[in-house]
């Protein structure tokens, strides 16, 4: 970096100095240079002062991936506020909860989404202003007596100029993530978290100004937001695009000369099932997976589609932004591994007594270092549960460093590479044995008989819990229950064989596109009781 940063928006300023008129963003075929982006961020920041918003004001952005989203997020940070990216797939009640939970004072959205929120906006007592990016009017429509509606054009023509100072450890963003129980949690990220995360990821993926990154994940997802910050740090261009059909990805890769994509397993599985025109994927330099294990067959197919691309298998927590990655040269040697810690982080494996585990000993993954977030917004109990002192510190240290205790069970091999075993709250205990759902799911994928699969452990009157596999058959494939069960019986001891296989045409997704394990768990909670 040219100078020490104090604010994540400094990434845009320094990118403007270094990369000037190079494309920073491209949306709907329209480019925006680094200089133009930085100026627009300035304009948005200056305009916020006309609303007399205090320092650390929460400003929510409820939009698809588009230029205004980026300007509003970084402009909020430059002003001294905190941006709250709201996943565009969320419905009104979910959005209303987020707006209320973190006391949002200003909302940036569009007319259609604003109208969809009409029944919940009135409950958001702190919300004073709504900015509509596609409306030329101002103040002509009010959600309630206390909410002013302003057009984006009017806002961006406002004066002002007052800003609050910031330091690297100040709040920058709140990302809402689903928990194992209860309502979503707002993970508070600092400017330092975001910038050091950008530096770290750009280092191991080797991003450069030659890269054109396809933003395939929502900015409300930490890995999606990382595409933006990494590109700003490295001078790459981010192509903003929302996909209605997986086949759209093929068109965008070809049209925009995409060199890098990060996705989650469901997206990769859908892409792997498509027929790709010859040569379409040849220009891709890398592809990265996060948010779950990439099935072996999917990975093999993607390596055929993208013959010149380096695959990066990553693991991350919203609470620590990113955690581990497996270098591409290790893919064939240890394809089951989630790798080692990313630069500027340390990942530990800790047993139930708080001691470090040895090789091949299972324990909880604990992440320490400057990427550890500031905790959960307005939720001290859950923060205290997850953010605890890092192991191995001297007892004499008066203010011990806090680490993120992930709740994920992992192990290392003799060379220190990490392997995911399962989540504490997802492990299935059947017939006195503990079974990782991941192990069950992998066999379904490896068999080729299931396009997607998730293993659940509903209560069973005799076994404690019994294993149920909920699966989607491959396109044009048959429901081969007997063949799949035969594969399980061939590879696993009896207690690990699913007691039931349920086929679905589609599996529910959470806001980040992952299979919604929590929803399915609720649906199948009484599965075996109902069969009595």
Beta strands, then each sheet from edge to edge (+ up, - down):
strand 1: 23-27
strand 2: 30-33
strand 3: 58-61
strand 4: 82-85
strand 5: 106-109
strand 6: 129-132
strand 7: 148-151
strand 8: 171-177
strand 9: 185-190
strand 10: 212-215
strand 11: 237-240
strand 12: 260-263
strand 13: 286-289
strand 14: 310-315
strand 15: 324-326
strand 16: 340-341
strand 17: 346-350
strand 18: 363-368
strand 19: 387-389
strand 20: 402-412
strand 21: 418-423
strand 22: 428-430
strand 23: 433-435
strand 24: 452-456
strand 25: 459-460
strand 26: 464-465
strand 27: 468-472
strand 28: 500-503
sheet 1: 2+ 1- 11- 10- 12- 13- 14- 15+ 16-
sheet 2: 4+ 3+ 5+ 6+ 7+
sheet 3: 8+ 9-
sheet 4: 17+ 18- 20+ 19-
sheet 5: 17+ 18- 20+ 21-
sheet 6: 22+ 23-
sheet 7: 24+ 27- 28-
sheet 8: 25+ 26-
end
